[in-house]
Amino acid sequence: MNRSDIKNFLISSLDADADLNKVNQEMETVNRMYDFSDSFKDRLLEKLFSRGLEINPQIEFLRTISWAFPRIALTGVAAIILLLISIFLMEDTLSFNTILGLSESYDENIISMLTGN
């Protein structure tokens, strides 16, 4: 029985009008095809859990950093913005030019460069 047969079997078993005898026969065929020994489950679990729990410190550190970094970065950016706004307000120089870091002389130079005069 190949993959397409198994897929067709699963699809046909979902049909409400399917013949139960046919479905049971096909299920028995699948069970015989993938028959495992009685001790398979025990051997598999023993192999999985015999190594114990290994924690890689580098992976745990990266996982913690990737969880914490967005929260720390967002808080840091908000603190920097609040600090800049408070400095501008204390100096009474809150304007568009001070936010961009321009002085009055730069305005004239930019206008002359853009207009070609």
C-alpha positions, -999 to +999 in steps of 0.1 A: +000+000+000+016+033-011+010+068+001-018+075-024-037+044-013-034+054+024-046+090+015-076+076-004-083+052+025-083+081+050-105+103+028-129+074+022-131+066+059-144+102+066-173+096+043-205+089+062-218+065+036-186+044+035-189+007+038-176-003+073-165-037+063-143-023+035-129+003+059-121-023+085-104-045+059-082-017+047-074-008+083-062-043+089-040-041+059-024-009+072-020-025+106-002-055+092+020-033+070+032-013+100+034-039+126+059-032+154+071-057+180+057-056+215+088-041+231+091-013+205+074+013+227+096+004+257+128+005+237+119+038+221+110+055+254+142+042+269+163+057+242+145+090+243+148+094+281+181+076+288+202+107+278+185+128+304+177+165+301+205+184+286+204+222+287+226+241+263+235+274+281+241+292+248+207+284+234+190+293+267+209+326+268+199+334+232+163+325+239+162+348+270+179+376+251+155+373+221+126+374+245+139+404+265+155+425+238+124+440+222+111+451+256+144+466+267+150+483+233+115+498+232+119+512+268+153+526+260+141+544+228+111+559+248+135+571+275+158+588+250+129+605+232+115+618+265+150+630+275+154+649+243+120+665+245+126+675+281+159+691+271+143+710+243+115+722+265+139+733+293+159+754+268+128+768+251+142+758+217+116+732+207+111+738+169+114+718+137+150+730+131+162+720+165+147+685+162+165+681+129+197+697+143+196+727+119+204+763+127+192+794+109+223+796+087+217+761+074+182+771+062+196+798+040+222+775+025+197+747+018+173+772+001+201+786-020+212+751-030+177+739-039+169+770-059+203+775-076+207+811-065 
